[in-house]
Amino acid sequence: KLGREPEVQYHTHHDEEDWTVTLLDTGPATETGGRLARALPHVKDENFLFTYGDGVTDSDLNASIEFHKSHGAIATATAVKPAGRFGELSISKGTITAFSEKPDRGPRYVNGGFCVFNKRIGDYLTGDDCILEREPLERLASEGQLKAHCHAGFWQCMDTQREQQQLESLWASGDAPWKIW
């Protein structure tokens, strides 16, 4: 409802850090790079954390920040090897030589969606239609300004209902690997 004063409601016991949360309405048509560009004026520090918010991990964010500071590049992405979703086949001359049902780790790294950026990332963002994962990150990579902080621990995205159910089951079990507090 327009015209209401913003308010914060706590629904359970809270023991949070001393944080400030800013909610920024960037509109439904704004792409990831455009959303980041609109958020940059609210970022006070030279380096900052960025996430898509659709994944969980037990990655050490402090280690990612230290790694980022150590190399001086504009961007650091947490690189992960996701669990395989399908059985993998090894094939030689048309014959399957090995079969591995849903291997624990895929053969290639992917962007885990947890990043440390320097505010200079703004120089790579072109407007609301800018897709961060396309030209900005591709350009940063070609210029040697995108580094990988490799994480071998737990990581899982939540892009499908199946993934949501798996993560909710882990949470309900009391053994959620990403709950490190």
Disulfide bonds with the S-S distance in Angstrom:
none
